């Protein structure tokens, strides 16, 4: 997998809950510049749904 696809997969994959969001944060860390939002803009307050990236369609 290339870096673009890896970022896309991690960006569009999340689950609610502190532990799951902490894992997502760690997965996104290699792609984000210092100082950017650790969840890359995902509003996590009150998050109740999950998202799973399945495939890239070029």
C-alpha positions in Angstrom: 0.0 0.0 0.0 1.2 3.5 -0.7 1.2 6.3 1.8 -1.8 8.0 0.2 -3.9 4.9 0.5 -2.7 4.3 4.0 -3.7 7.8 5.1 -7.1 7.4 3.4 -7.8 4.1 5.1 -6.8 5.5 8.5 -8.6 8.8 8.0 -11.9 7.2 7.1 -11.8 4.5 9.7 -13.0 5.2 13.3 -15.1 3.9 16.1 -16.6 5.7 19.1 -15.0 5.5 22.5 -11.9 6.8 24.1 -9.7 3.7 23.5 -10.7 3.4 19.8 -10.1 7.1 19.2 -6.7 6.9 20.8 -5.8 4.1 18.5 -7.0 6.1 15.5 -4.9 9.0 16.7 -1.8 6.8 16.8 -2.5 5.5 13.3 -2.8 9.0 11.9 0.3 10.3 13.7 2.8 9.5 11.0 0.8 11.4 8.4 0.1 14.6 10.3 2.4 17.6 10.7 3.2 18.7 14.2 0.6 21.0 15.6 -2.3 19.7 13.5 -5.4 18.4 15.2 -4.6 14.8 16.3 -7.9 13.5 14.9 -7.4 15.3 11.6 -10.6 17.3 11.9 -12.9 14.5 13.0 -15.3 15.9 15.6 -15.1 13.3 18.3 -17.4 14.8 21.0 -20.5 12.7 21.2 -19.4 10.4 18.4 -21.8 7.5 18.2 -21.2 6.0 14.8 -18.3 4.1 13.2 -16.8 4.2 9.8 -14.7 1.6 8.0 -12.7 2.2 4.8 -13.1 -0.7 2.4 -11.3 0.1 -0.8 -9.9 2.8 -3.0 -11.6 3.2 -6.4 -9.2 4.9 -8.7 
